[in-house]
Amino acid sequence: MKVKDILLKKGREVYSVSGETTVYDAIALMSKFDVGALLVMEKGSLLGIISERDYRNKVILKGRQSGKTRVTEIMTSSVFCVNDDYDIRECMAIMSDQKIRHLPVLDEKGNVNGLISIGDVVKAVIDQQINEIRDLRQYITSGYPG
């Protein structure tokens, strides 16, 4: 299964903020859309990603004020990205190795074309395994006269 298969089911909608957005407004947007991260975009270009983890580690635990802190001050700017043709197991390996939960999906021109989460990848792997088990059971049982 590929990233494009996940995006066919979930859609390619991406929530983003500009770098000048306050952390408070970014967290409010995450809450509104029930997501754990937002892409940070300027003029169509990916600058970084802000996650709940960034908020916890770089605002709450440092005693900063979310209403006065800009997203660019705490975002993760070194973002791992994939394209539509990545295998979901490759994505899972990247996420596990890098200890990240979100991967932006870029097209061949480097434009953001979607976002997948670890939850999306785990669900896809489980769905794939369920289908394989069903197919194997059908294959095994269809070969015997009943």
DSSP file (Angstrom, degrees, kcal/mol; ACC not computed):
  #  RESIDUE AA STRUCTURE BP1 BP2  ACC     N-H-->O    O-->H-N    N-H-->O    O-->H-N    TCO  KAPPA ALPHA  PHI   PSI    X-CA   Y-CA   Z-CA
    1    1 A M              0   0    0      0, 0.0    87,-2.4     0, 0.0    88,-0.3   0.000 360.0 360.0 360.0 144.2    0.0    0.0    0.0
    2    2 A K  B >>  -A   87   0A   0     85,-0.2     4,-1.3    86,-0.1     3,-0.9  -0.666 360.0-105.2-114.3 166.1    1.2    3.5   -0.9
    3    3 A V  H 3> S+     0   0    0     83,-2.2     4,-2.4    81,-0.3     3,-0.3   0.880 119.2  61.2 -55.8 -40.3    0.8    7.0    0.5
    4    4 A K  H 3> S+     0   0    0     80,-2.2     4,-1.7     1,-0.2    -1,-0.3   0.827  99.6  55.8 -60.3 -30.6   -1.6    7.8   -2.4
    5    5 A D  H <> S+     0   0    0     -3,-0.9     4,-1.2    79,-0.3    -1,-0.2   0.892 108.0  47.7 -67.9 -39.7   -3.9    5.0   -1.2
    6    6 A I  H  X S+     0   0    0     -4,-1.3     4,-2.7    -3,-0.3     3,-0.4   0.936 112.4  49.1 -63.2 -46.2   -4.2    6.6    2.3
    7    7 A L  H  X S+     0   0    0     -4,-2.4     4,-2.0     1,-0.2    -2,-0.2   0.788 103.4  60.6 -69.0 -26.9   -4.8   10.0    0.8
    8    8 A L  H  < S+     0   0    0     -4,-1.7    -1,-0.2    -5,-0.2    -2,-0.2   0.887 114.0  36.9 -63.5 -37.2   -7.5    8.6   -1.5
    9    9 A K  H  < S+     0   0    0     -4,-1.2    -2,-0.2    -3,-0.4    -1,-0.2   0.910 128.6  30.9 -80.4 -45.3   -9.4    7.5    1.6
   10   10 A K  H  < S-     0   0    0     -4,-2.7     3,-0.2     1,-0.2    -3,-0.2   0.738 105.9-124.3 -90.6 -23.7   -8.7   10.4    3.9
   11   11 A G     <  -     0   0    0     -4,-2.0    -1,-0.2    -5,-0.3    -2,-0.1  -0.276  17.4 -94.1  98.7 170.2   -8.4   13.2    1.5
   12   12 A R        +     0   0    0    102,-0.1    -1,-0.1    -2,-0.1     2,-0.1   0.245  69.7 135.8-109.5  10.5   -5.7   15.7    0.8
   13   13 A E        -     0   0    0     -3,-0.2     2,-0.4   101,-0.1   102,-0.2  -0.391  33.2-169.1 -64.6 134.9   -6.9   18.6    3.0
   14   14 A V        -     0   0    0    100,-0.1     2,-0.4    -2,-0.1    24,-0.1  -0.988  14.4-143.7-128.8 134.3   -4.1   20.1    5.0
   15   15 A Y        +     0   0    0     -2,-0.4    24,-2.1    22,-0.2     2,-0.3  -0.825  31.6 166.7 -96.3 135.1   -4.4   22.6    7.8
   16   16 A S  E     -b   39   0B   0     -2,-0.4     2,-0.3    22,-0.2    24,-0.2  -0.941  22.9-159.6-145.0 164.7   -1.7   25.2    8.0
   17   17 A V  E     -b   40   0B   0     22,-2.3    24,-2.6    -2,-0.3     2,-0.2  -0.909  29.0-106.9-135.6 163.8   -0.8   28.5    9.6
   18   18 A S    >   -     0   0    0     -2,-0.3     3,-1.4    22,-0.2    53,-0.2  -0.511  35.1-109.1 -85.7 164.1    1.7   31.3    8.7
   19   19 A G  T 3  S+     0   0    0     22,-0.3    53,-2.0     1,-0.3    52,-0.3   0.735 116.6  59.5 -65.3 -22.8    4.8   31.7   10.7
   20   20 A E  T 3  S+     0   0    0     51,-0.2    -1,-0.3    50,-0.2     3,-0.1   0.522  78.6 113.3 -86.1  -6.0    3.6   34.9   12.2
   21   21 A T  S <  S-     0   0    0     -3,-1.4    50,-2.6     1,-0.1    51,-0.2  -0.367  75.1-111.7 -62.2 142.4    0.5   33.2   13.8
   22   22 A T  B  >  -E   70   0C   0     48,-0.2     4,-2.1     1,-0.1    48,-0.2  -0.452  18.6-121.7 -72.9 152.8    0.6   33.1   17.6
   23   23 A V  H  > S+     0   0    0     46,-2.8     4,-2.8    43,-0.6     5,-0.2   0.886 113.8  58.4 -60.1 -38.4    1.1   29.7   19.2
   24   24 A Y  H  > S+     0   0    0     42,-2.4     4,-2.3    45,-0.3    -1,-0.2   0.936 107.5  45.5 -57.1 -47.8   -2.2   30.3   21.0
   25   25 A D  H  > S+     0   0    0     41,-0.3     4,-2.0     1,-0.2    -1,-0.2   0.865 112.3  51.8 -65.4 -35.8   -4.1   30.7   17.7
   26   26 A A  H  X S+     0   0    0     -4,-2.1     4,-2.3     2,-0.2    -2,-0.2   0.921 110.7  47.1 -65.9 -43.6   -2.3   27.6   16.2
   27   27 A I  H  X S+     0   0    0     -4,-2.8     4,-2.3     1,-0.2    -2,-0.2   0.888 110.3  53.3 -65.3 -38.6   -3.2   25.5   19.2
   28   28 A A  H  X S+     0   0    0     -4,-2.3     4,-2.4    -5,-0.2    -1,-0.2   0.896 109.4  49.1 -62.1 -39.5   -6.8   26.7   19.0
   29   29 A L  H  X S+     0   0    0     -4,-2.0     4,-2.3     2,-0.2    -2,-0.2   0.898 108.7  52.3 -67.1 -40.7   -6.9   25.7   15.3
   30   30 A M  H  X>S+     0   0    0     -4,-2.3     5,-2.1     1,-0.2     4,-0.7   0.917 111.9  47.2 -59.2 -42.4   -5.5   22.3   16.2
   31   31 A S  H ><5S+     0   0    0     -4,-2.3     3,-0.6     3,-0.2    -2,-0.2   0.918 109.9  52.6 -64.6 -44.5   -8.3   21.9   18.8
   32   32 A K  H 3<5S+     0   0    0     -4,-2.4    -2,-0.2     1,-0.2    -1,-0.2   0.904 119.9  33.4 -58.5 -44.1  -11.0   23.1   16.3
   33   33 A F  H 3<5S-     0   0    0     -4,-2.3    -1,-0.2    -5,-0.1    -2,-0.2   0.402 106.2-125.4 -96.0   2.0   -9.9   20.5   13.7
   34   34 A D  T <<5 +     0   0    0     -4,-0.7     2,-0.3    -3,-0.6    -3,-0.2   0.931  62.6 137.5  53.3  52.2   -8.9   17.8   16.2
   35   35 A V      < -     0   0    0     -5,-2.1    -1,-0.2    -6,-0.1    -2,-0.1  -0.871  55.5-140.7-124.6 159.4   -5.4   17.5   14.7
   36   36 A G  S    S+     0   0    0     -2,-0.3    16,-1.9     1,-0.1     2,-0.3   0.460  81.1  23.2 -99.4  -2.8   -2.1   17.1   16.4
   37   37 A A  E     - C   0  51B   0     14,-0.2     2,-0.4    15,-0.1    14,-0.2  -0.993  57.2-153.8-159.3 155.9    0.0   19.3   14.0
   38   38 A L  E     - C   0  50B   0     12,-2.6    12,-2.7    -2,-0.3     2,-0.3  -0.982  24.9-120.9-130.1 144.2   -0.2   22.1   11.5
   39   39 A L  E     -bC  16  49B   0    -24,-2.1   -22,-2.3    -2,-0.4     2,-0.6  -0.606  21.5-135.2 -79.1 146.8    2.0   22.8    8.6
   40   40 A V  E     +bC  17  48B   0      8,-3.0     7,-3.3    -2,-0.3     8,-1.5  -0.926  33.7 178.1-105.1 116.4    3.7   26.2    8.7
   41   41 A M  E     - C   0  46B   0    -24,-2.6     2,-0.4    -2,-0.6   -22,-0.3  -0.905  21.3-173.2-124.9 145.3    3.4   27.8    5.2
   42   42 A E  E >  S- C   0  45B   0      3,-2.2     3,-2.2    -2,-0.3    -2,-0.0  -0.965  79.5 -20.1-136.4 121.0    4.4   31.1    3.6
   43   43 A K  T 3  S-     0   0    0     -2,-0.4     3,-0.1     1,-0.3    -1,-0.0   0.863 128.4 -50.0  50.9  42.8    3.4   31.9    0.1
   44   44 A G  T 3  S+     0   0    0      1,-0.2    68,-0.4    67,-0.0     2,-0.4   0.420 113.8 117.8  80.8  -1.2    2.7   28.2   -0.7
   45   45 A S  E <   -C   42   0B   0     -3,-2.2    -3,-2.2    66,-0.1     2,-0.6  -0.812  67.6-120.1-103.6 141.4    6.1   27.0    0.6
   46   46 A L  E     +C   41   0B   0     -2,-0.4    -5,-0.2    64,-0.3     3,-0.1  -0.662  34.2 168.9 -78.4 118.9    6.6   24.7    3.5
   47   47 A L  E     -     0   0B   0     -7,-3.3     2,-0.3    -2,-0.6    -6,-0.2   0.750  58.5 -60.5 -97.0 -32.7    8.6   26.3    6.3
   48   48 A G  E     -C   40   0B   0     -8,-1.5    -8,-3.0    30,-0.1     2,-0.3  -0.961  48.9 -91.3 176.2-164.4    8.0   23.8    9.1
   49   49 A I  E     -CD  39  76B   0     27,-2.0    27,-3.0    -2,-0.3     2,-0.5  -0.997  19.6-153.9-141.9 141.4    5.5   22.0   11.2
   50   50 A I  E     +C   38   0B   0    -12,-2.7   -12,-2.6    -2,-0.3     2,-0.3  -0.977  22.1 177.4-118.0 130.3    4.1   22.8   14.7
   51   51 A S  E  >  -C   37   0B   0     -2,-0.5     4,-2.0   -14,-0.2   -14,-0.2  -0.761  47.1-102.6-125.6 169.9    2.9   20.0   16.8
   52   52 A E  H  > S+     0   0    0    -16,-1.9     4,-2.6    -2,-0.3     5,-0.2   0.860 123.2  57.2 -57.9 -35.4    1.4   19.5   20.3
   53   53 A R  H  > S+     0   0    0    -17,-0.3     4,-2.8     2,-0.2     5,-0.3   0.895 103.8  51.2 -65.1 -41.0    4.9   18.2   21.3
   54   54 A D  H  > S+     0   0    0      2,-0.2     4,-2.7     1,-0.2     5,-0.4   0.922 111.0  49.6 -60.4 -42.8    6.5   21.5   20.2
   55   55 A Y  H  X>S+     0   0    0     -4,-2.0     5,-2.1     2,-0.2     4,-1.6   0.937 113.5  45.1 -61.3 -48.3    4.0   23.3   22.3
   56   56 A R  I  <>S+     0   0    0     -4,-2.6     5,-2.3     3,-0.2    -2,-0.2   0.948 122.0  35.7 -60.5 -50.5    4.6   21.2   25.3
   57   57 A N  I  <5S+     0   0    0     -4,-2.8    -2,-0.2     1,-0.2    -1,-0.2   0.801 127.2  32.6 -78.5 -30.5    8.4   21.3   25.1
   58   58 A K  I  <5S+     0   0    0     -4,-2.7    -3,-0.2    -5,-0.3    -1,-0.2   0.530 131.1  21.1-111.0  -7.7    9.0   24.8   23.8
   59   59 A V  I  X>S+     0   0    0     -4,-1.6     5,-2.2    -5,-0.4     4,-0.6   0.647 125.1  36.7-120.2 -65.4    6.2   26.8   25.4
   60   60 A I  I >4<S+     0   0    0     -5,-2.1     3,-1.3     1,-0.2    -3,-0.2   0.951 122.4  42.3 -59.1 -54.0    4.7   25.2   28.5
   61   61 A L  T 34<S+     0   0    0     -5,-2.3    -1,-0.2    -6,-0.3    -4,-0.1   0.655 116.6  49.3 -72.1 -14.3    7.9   23.7   29.9
   62   62 A K  T 345S-     0   0    0     -3,-0.4    -1,-0.3    -6,-0.2    -2,-0.2   0.399 110.8-119.1-102.1   0.7    9.9   26.8   29.1
   63   63 A G  T <<5 +     0   0    0     -3,-1.3    -3,-0.2    -4,-0.6     2,-0.1   0.754  59.5 153.0  70.6  24.7    7.3   29.1   30.7
   64   64 A R      < -     0   0    0     -5,-2.2     2,-0.6     1,-0.1    -1,-0.2  -0.430  48.7-113.3 -83.3 161.7    6.6   31.1   27.5
   65   65 A Q    >>  -     0   0    0      1,-0.1     4,-1.3    -2,-0.1     3,-1.3  -0.863  15.8-154.7 -98.6 119.5    3.3   32.8   26.8
   66   66 A S  T 34 S+     0   0    0     -2,-0.6   -42,-2.4     1,-0.3   -43,-0.6   0.774  93.3  58.1 -66.5 -25.8    1.5   31.2   23.9
   67   67 A G  T 34 S+     0   0    0    -44,-0.2    -1,-0.3     1,-0.2   -45,-0.1   0.661 115.2  35.5 -77.0 -15.2   -0.3   34.5   23.1
   68   68 A K  T <4 S+     0   0    0     -3,-1.3     2,-0.4     2,-0.1    -2,-0.2   0.523  99.0  90.1-112.5 -10.9    2.9   36.3   22.6
   69   69 A T     <  -     0   0    0     -4,-1.3   -46,-2.8     2,-0.0   -45,-0.3  -0.748  69.3-137.2 -93.4 132.8    5.1   33.6   21.0
   70   70 A R  B >>  -E   22   0C   0     -2,-0.4     3,-1.5   -48,-0.2     4,-0.5  -0.575  19.5-119.1 -86.5 150.7    5.1   33.2   17.2
   71   71 A V  H >> S+     0   0    0    -50,-2.6     4,-2.1     1,-0.3     3,-1.5   0.869 112.0  62.3 -56.1 -39.9    4.9   29.8   15.5
   72   72 A T  H 34 S+     0   0    0    -53,-2.0    -1,-0.3     1,-0.3   -52,-0.1   0.745  95.6  62.4 -61.4 -21.5    8.2   30.4   13.8
   73   73 A E  H <4 S+     0   0    0     -3,-1.5    -1,-0.3   -54,-0.3    -2,-0.2   0.737 120.3  19.6 -75.8 -22.0    9.9   30.6   17.3
   74   74 A I  H << S+     0   0    0     -3,-1.5    -2,-0.2    -4,-0.5    -1,-0.2   0.514  93.9 115.1-125.6  -8.1    8.9   27.0   18.2
   75   75 A M  S  < S-     0   0    0     -4,-2.1     2,-0.7    -5,-0.2   -25,-0.2  -0.146  70.3-112.5 -64.4 160.0    8.2   25.1   15.0
   76   76 A T  B     -D   49   0B   0    -27,-3.0   -27,-2.0     1,-0.1    -1,-0.1  -0.862  32.7-176.9 -89.4 117.9   10.2   22.2   13.8
   77   77 A S        +     0   0    0     -2,-0.7     2,-1.2   -29,-0.2    -1,-0.1   0.686  65.8  75.9 -95.2 -18.3   11.9   23.5   10.6
   78   78 A S  S    S-     0   0    0    -29,-0.1     2,-0.5     2,-0.0    -1,-0.2  -0.769  72.1-178.4 -92.9  94.1   13.7   20.3    9.6
   79   79 A V        -     0   0    0     -2,-1.2     2,-0.4   -32,-0.1    24,-0.1  -0.824  24.3-140.9-105.3 127.0   10.7   18.4    8.2
   80   80 A F        -     0   0    0     -2,-0.5     2,-0.3    22,-0.2    22,-0.0  -0.711  29.9-174.2 -80.4 132.4   10.8   14.9    6.8
   81   81 A C        -     0   0    0     -2,-0.4     2,-0.3    22,-0.2    24,-0.2  -0.867  12.8-167.3-128.4 160.0    8.5   14.6    3.8
   82   82 A V  B     -f  105   0D   0     22,-2.4    24,-3.1    -2,-0.3     2,-0.2  -0.807  14.9-129.4-132.8 175.1    7.4   11.9    1.5
   83   83 A N    >   -     0   0    0     -2,-0.3     3,-1.8    22,-0.2   -80,-0.3  -0.737  38.9 -89.6-121.1 177.4    5.6   11.6   -1.9
   84   84 A D  T 3  S+     0   0    0     22,-0.4   -80,-2.2     1,-0.3   -81,-0.3   0.741 120.2  58.3 -57.6 -26.6    2.6    9.7   -3.1
   85   85 A D  T 3  S+     0   0    0    -82,-0.2    -1,-0.3   -83,-0.2     2,-0.1   0.453  75.2 116.9 -91.2   0.3    4.6    6.7   -4.1
   86   86 A Y    <   -     0   0    0     -3,-1.8   -83,-2.2     1,-0.1     2,-0.2  -0.440  69.2-119.7 -65.8 139.4    6.2    5.9   -0.7
   87   87 A D  B >>  -A    2   0A   0    -85,-0.2     4,-1.9     1,-0.1     3,-0.6  -0.560  18.8-123.5 -75.3 144.7    5.2    2.6    0.7
   88   88 A I  H 3> S+     0   0    0    -87,-2.4     4,-2.4     1,-0.3     5,-0.1   0.810 112.3  57.6 -63.9 -27.8    3.4    2.8    4.0
   89   89 A R  H 3> S+     0   0    0    -88,-0.3     4,-1.9     2,-0.2    -1,-0.3   0.853 104.5  51.8 -70.5 -32.4    6.0    0.6    5.7
   90   90 A E  H <> S+     0   0    0     -3,-0.6     4,-2.4     2,-0.2    -2,-0.2   0.910 110.1  49.8 -64.4 -41.7    8.7    3.1    4.6
   91   91 A C  H  X S+     0   0    0     -4,-1.9     4,-2.7     1,-0.2    -2,-0.2   0.910 109.1  51.1 -62.9 -42.6    6.6    5.9    6.2
   92   92 A M  H  X S+     0   0    0     -4,-2.4     4,-2.5     1,-0.2    -1,-0.2   0.894 109.8  50.4 -62.5 -39.5    6.3    3.8    9.4
   93   93 A A  H  X S+     0   0    0     -4,-1.9     4,-3.0     2,-0.2     5,-0.3   0.920 111.3  47.9 -65.0 -44.1   10.1    3.3    9.5
   94   94 A I  H  X S+     0   0    0     -4,-2.4     4,-2.6     2,-0.2     5,-0.2   0.943 113.5  47.7 -60.7 -47.7   10.7    7.0    9.0
   95   95 A M  H  X>S+     0   0    0     -4,-2.7     5,-1.8     1,-0.2     4,-0.8   0.904 115.7  44.2 -62.6 -42.0    8.3    8.0   11.7
   96   96 A S  H  <5S+     0   0    0     -4,-2.5     3,-0.4    -5,-0.2    -2,-0.2   0.944 116.0  45.8 -67.5 -48.4    9.7    5.4   14.1
   97   97 A D  H  <5S+     0   0    0     -4,-3.0    -2,-0.2     1,-0.2    -1,-0.2   0.879 121.4  37.5 -63.6 -39.2   13.3    6.2   13.5
   98   98 A Q  H  <5S-     0   0    0     -4,-2.6    -1,-0.2    -5,-0.3    -2,-0.2   0.496 104.0-127.1 -93.1  -4.6   12.8   10.0   13.7
   99   99 A K  T  <5 +     0   0    0     -4,-0.8     2,-0.3    -3,-0.4    -3,-0.2   0.931  62.5 137.1  55.8  49.3   10.2    9.8   16.5
  100  100 A I      < -     0   0    0     -5,-1.8    -1,-0.2    -6,-0.2    -2,-0.1  -0.842  47.3-158.2-122.2 161.3    7.7   11.9   14.5
  101  101 A R  S    S+     0   0    0     -2,-0.3    17,-1.9     1,-0.1     2,-0.4   0.455  71.8  52.9-117.9  -4.8    4.0   11.6   14.1
  102  102 A H  E     - G   0 117D   0     15,-0.2    15,-0.2    16,-0.1   -22,-0.2  -0.993  52.3-170.4-139.4 141.8    3.3   13.5   10.8
  103  103 A L  E     - G   0 116D   0     13,-2.8    13,-2.4    -2,-0.4   -22,-0.2  -0.964  19.3-139.9-131.0 115.3    4.7   13.4    7.3
  104  104 A P  E     - G   0 115D   0      0, 0.0   -22,-2.4     0, 0.0     2,-0.5  -0.451  18.8-136.0 -65.6 147.1    3.8   16.1    4.7
  105  105 A V  E     -fG  82 114D   0      9,-2.9     8,-4.2   -24,-0.2     9,-0.7  -0.940  21.8-165.1-109.5 122.6    3.3   14.7    1.3
  106  106 A L  E     - G   0 112D   0    -24,-3.1   -22,-0.4    -2,-0.5     6,-0.2  -0.818  11.8-134.6-109.6 147.1    4.9   16.6   -1.6
  107  107 A D    >   -     0   0    0      4,-2.6     3,-1.9    -2,-0.3    -1,-0.0  -0.248  45.6 -83.3 -85.0-176.5    4.3   16.5   -5.3
  108  108 A E  T 3  S+     0   0    0      1,-0.3    -1,-0.1     2,-0.1    -2,-0.0   0.701 130.9  52.2 -64.5 -19.0    7.1   16.4   -7.9
  109  109 A K  T 3  S-     0   0    0      2,-0.1    -1,-0.3     0, 0.0    -3,-0.0   0.426 121.3-105.0 -95.2   0.2    7.4   20.2   -7.8
  110  110 A G  S <  S+     0   0    0     -3,-1.9   -64,-0.3     1,-0.3     2,-0.3   0.579  73.2 142.7  87.9  10.3    7.7   20.2   -4.0
  111  111 A N        -     0   0    0      1,-0.1    -4,-2.6   -66,-0.1    -1,-0.3  -0.618  61.1-102.5 -83.4 144.0    4.2   21.5   -3.4
  112  112 A V  E     +G  106   0D   0    -68,-0.4    -6,-0.3    -2,-0.3     3,-0.1  -0.492  43.6 170.4 -67.3 128.5    2.3   20.2   -0.3
  113  113 A N  E     -     0   0D   0     -8,-4.2     2,-0.3     1,-0.4    -7,-0.2   0.218  58.9 -36.0-126.2   9.7   -0.2   17.6   -1.5
  114  114 A G  E     -G  105   0D   0     -9,-0.7    -9,-2.9     2,-0.0    -1,-0.4  -0.903  51.8-116.9 154.4 178.9   -1.4   16.1    1.7
  115  115 A L  E     -G  104   0D   0     -2,-0.3     2,-0.4   -11,-0.3  -102,-0.0  -0.967  18.9-163.3-150.6 131.4   -0.3   15.1    5.2
  116  116 A I  E     -G  103   0D   0    -13,-2.4   -13,-2.8    -2,-0.3     2,-0.2  -0.909   6.6-154.2-118.1 149.8   -0.3   11.7    6.8
  117  117 A S  E  >  -G  102   0D   0     -2,-0.4     4,-2.0   -15,-0.2   -15,-0.2  -0.689  34.4-105.7-113.1 167.8   -0.1   10.8   10.5
  118  118 A I  H  > S+     0   0    0    -17,-1.9     4,-2.8    -2,-0.2     5,-0.2   0.856 122.5  57.6 -60.8 -33.9    1.1    7.8   12.4
  119  119 A G  H  > S+     0   0    0    -18,-0.3     4,-2.3     2,-0.2    -1,-0.2   0.898 105.1  49.8 -62.5 -40.9   -2.6    6.9   13.0
  120  120 A D  H  > S+     0   0    0      2,-0.2     4,-2.1     1,-0.2    -2,-0.2   0.909 113.1  46.8 -62.3 -42.2   -3.2    6.9    9.2
  121  121 A V  H  X S+     0   0    0     -4,-2.0     4,-2.4     2,-0.2    -2,-0.2   0.921 112.3  48.3 -69.0 -45.0   -0.2    4.6    8.6
  122  122 A V  H  X S+     0   0    0     -4,-2.8     4,-2.5     1,-0.2     5,-0.2   0.925 112.0  50.0 -61.9 -44.2   -1.1    2.2   11.4
  123  123 A K  H  X S+     0   0    0     -4,-2.3     4,-2.7    -5,-0.2    -1,-0.2   0.907 110.7  50.1 -60.8 -41.9   -4.7    2.0   10.2
  124  124 A A  H  X S+     0   0    0     -4,-2.1     4,-2.4     2,-0.2    -1,-0.2   0.901 110.6  49.1 -64.3 -41.4   -3.5    1.3    6.7
  125  125 A V  H  X S+     0   0    0     -4,-2.4     4,-2.4     2,-0.2    -2,-0.2   0.923 112.7  47.8 -64.1 -44.0   -1.2   -1.5    7.8
  126  126 A I  H  X S+     0   0    0     -4,-2.5     4,-2.6     2,-0.2    -2,-0.2   0.933 112.1  49.2 -62.5 -46.2   -4.0   -3.1    9.9
  127  127 A D  H  X S+     0   0    0     -4,-2.7     4,-2.2     1,-0.2    -1,-0.2   0.901 111.1  50.6 -59.1 -41.8   -6.4   -2.8    7.0
  128  128 A Q  H  X S+     0   0    0     -4,-2.4     4,-2.2     1,-0.2    -1,-0.2   0.907 111.2  47.8 -63.6 -42.3   -3.8   -4.4    4.7
  129  129 A Q  H  X S+     0   0    0     -4,-2.4     4,-2.5     2,-0.2    -2,-0.2   0.890 109.6  52.8 -67.3 -39.2   -3.2   -7.3    7.1
  130  130 A I  H  X S+     0   0    0     -4,-2.6     4,-2.5     1,-0.2    -2,-0.2   0.924 110.8  47.9 -60.7 -44.4   -7.0   -7.9    7.5
  131  131 A N  H  X S+     0   0    0     -4,-2.2     4,-2.5     2,-0.2    -2,-0.2   0.898 111.3  50.1 -64.1 -40.8   -7.3   -8.1    3.7
  132  132 A E  H  X S+     0   0    0     -4,-2.2     4,-2.4     2,-0.2    -2,-0.2   0.911 111.7  48.0 -64.6 -42.1   -4.4  -10.5    3.4
  133  133 A I  H  X S+     0   0    0     -4,-2.5     4,-2.7     2,-0.2     5,-0.2   0.922 112.1  49.7 -63.9 -44.7   -5.8  -12.8    6.2
  134  134 A R  H  X S+     0   0    0     -4,-2.5     4,-2.4     1,-0.2    -2,-0.2   0.925 112.1  48.0 -59.6 -45.2   -9.2  -12.8    4.5
  135  135 A D  H  X S+     0   0    0     -4,-2.5     4,-2.4     2,-0.2    -2,-0.2   0.897 112.2  49.1 -64.1 -40.7   -7.7  -13.6    1.1
  136  136 A L  H  X S+     0   0    0     -4,-2.4     4,-2.7     2,-0.2     5,-0.2   0.916 111.3  49.1 -65.3 -42.6   -5.5  -16.4    2.6
  137  137 A R  H  X S+     0   0    0     -4,-2.7     4,-2.7     1,-0.2     5,-0.2   0.916 112.5  48.2 -61.9 -42.2   -8.5  -17.9    4.4
  138  138 A Q  H  X S+     0   0    0     -4,-2.4     4,-2.0    -5,-0.2    -2,-0.2   0.908 112.4  49.1 -64.8 -41.1  -10.6  -17.8    1.3
  139  139 A Y  H  X S+     0   0    0     -4,-2.4     4,-0.8     2,-0.2    -2,-0.2   0.921 113.9  45.7 -63.0 -45.6   -7.7  -19.4   -0.7
  140  140 A I  H  < S+     0   0    0     -4,-2.7     3,-0.5     1,-0.2     4,-0.2   0.927 117.6  41.9 -65.3 -46.5   -7.3  -22.2    1.9
  141  141 A T  H >< S+     0   0    0     -4,-2.7     3,-0.8     1,-0.2    -1,-0.2   0.782 109.1  58.0 -76.0 -26.3  -11.0  -23.0    2.2
  142  142 A S  H 3< S+     0   0    0     -4,-2.0    -1,-0.2    -5,-0.2    -2,-0.2   0.705  97.7  63.0 -76.9 -17.8  -11.8  -22.7   -1.5
  143  143 A G  T 3< S+     0   0    0     -4,-0.8    -1,-0.2    -3,-0.5    -2,-0.2   0.567  93.2  73.5 -82.3  -8.3   -9.3  -25.4   -2.3
  144  144 A Y  S <  S-     0   0    0     -3,-0.8     2,-0.2    -4,-0.2    -4,-0.0  -0.888  85.0-119.8-111.0 134.9  -11.1  -28.1   -0.3
  145  145 A P              0   0    0      0, 0.0    -2,-0.1     0, 0.0    -3,-0.0  -0.498 360.0 360.0 -68.5 136.6  -14.3  -29.8   -1.4
  146  146 A G              0   0    0     -2,-0.2    -4,-0.0    -4,-0.1    -5,-0.0   0.400 360.0 360.0-123.4 360.0  -17.0  -29.1    1.2
